[in-house]
Amino acid sequence: MASPLQSAYDARVSAGVIRPDPAQAAALQALIRLDADLAADRPGRGLKKMFHRPEAQRGVYLIGPVGRGKSMLMDLFFETTQAPSKRRTHFHVFMGEIHRLIDAWRKGDPAARKARFGQHKGDDPIVPVADVVAGEARLLCFDEFQVTDIADAMILGRLFEALFARGVTLVATSNRLPDDLYKNGINRQLFLPFIDLLKTKVEVVTIAGPNDYRLDRLRAAGTWFSPIDPDNRRQFDGLWREMLGPEEETGETLEVLGRKVHFPHAAGGLLRASFASLCAVALGPNDYVALAERFHTVFLDGIPKLGPNRREEARRLVILVDALYEARTRLIVLAEAEPTKLYPEGDGSFEFERTASRLQEMRSADWLNDR
């Protein structure tokens, strides 16, 4: 009898929602194995249920390039598993919550701690935070597992040691092998014990087939929509929904030089933002570099025709495009005109020619294929 996960996968293939992909087979089997392990560890009834203490099972860590189906497989697993308490979220969202919990413990008086954590003694926040997390979910499924922040790096080892001890099982998708997490980070030697711990607690499975399904969709739809009319608006909006898939817009807040820059329309490595929100406000090179490093695909909505009267906005667009270009970011645009017609004449048009050239290159098949 096929497992629920296998049946769900086969049904999607039969319906034409996804194509059969041999590169996904190993990941599928690892997730089926994990689901069986979780089922075997479920509590029985009566006294057995009362005294049952869940154990952390060997989780699954799916590694591979963008667009190979890692998130799709994890989402199918999450939908079909009967694990009694589970949570699926983006890793950066989870870590933001962890830092807020740590801050609440450190700043809370005994009454506030007791109300939030059910305990109040001690100076170390890791134990009460781990108790809260484990109490809410015994299965954690993380999309886009990556570590770039030193504040995250310094607490992950102790946090996950406590979570695993409390029977929490981990499933994650990532573009980096465990050994490459926090690569070249400050004080990385302090992070290495977490890598060793992680490798003992998860099965690392590579999905590296030749098919980039997100790229296929971009090739078919195109990446530059102009002018801004109802038809192009529908195509642009539809491509965003298609790329988003079952994910929800969770939003993202980046901290740049002590400032917080919030992007409400973001999910994982995808960002949708308006021209006005990026180029008509006081953002600068550091903000755009942080954005380009964080997101692999950016939907830029509503680029107008530009001229000397909007030179400051044009200057910011130049800096933004340069950052995206250097980061090899995929860019999908809804604009009033083609790149070469965005700033056609007037003071500043000559300087904009290089940006127009880069925008032309970034819509090419070679650019998409090289990401």
C-alpha angles and dihedrals in degrees: 000000000000118000118249089251094051091047092050091049093048091048091055091049091049091049091051092241090123134014122239107261122188089200089067095052097089092048091049092052092048091053092047089052091051092049089054091049091051091048091052090053096052115119121257124218137287116000092356090060092044094054098033114122114194117231126215108255123212101274131205128253112195114203128184147105123298117286101022096117102262095133093042091055093046091049091051089050091049092049095049105037117099093212103148097226120026141153133197120195143133113279095234090054090052093049091050088056091048092055091049091051091049090050091049091052094048095047099036125101117225093272094050091046092049092050095049103032105021090238136060113187127107139030099250111092097191097082097050091042091051089049090055094048094045091046091057100043137008092189118054119190113190126191120204097014105196136141119211102137121086091213089059093043094054096055104034097086096053093038096053093040086059093044094050089048088056093054099261115154122207133217118175144169120213145163090219133066114238090253089057097051114120088005112188089002123153112275089000091165087072089056097052096085088060090054090052091048093047093053091055092051103046139047107233111219124182122217104190106146122151095253119093101188095190090050090051090056092049092049091051096046101034126229105244121067120184146200104028099247133137094268095051090042090056092049093047093047092044093052090051091052091046093050090046091053112171093343121109127225101258096171126227135234118202122197112218120180090334094312124110118227114191126205110188097190104061137115123178108311093347124097131181117190137158124244088241093054092051105031107025094057133067100277124138144189095290091053092050093047090051090049092049092049093049102047129050094193127036127190108202111197127202110003105181129207107276137212143155091296089062098036095130091055089047090051091054090048089054091053092045093051091047091054093047091046094052091048092049090236120174109240126199115187139193106195142162092239146007115283094261091050098049094089103014103161147359135057108336097023093107092054089050093058093085091053091049089052091051091048089053090051092047091058093053126106091239090057093050092047093050096057 
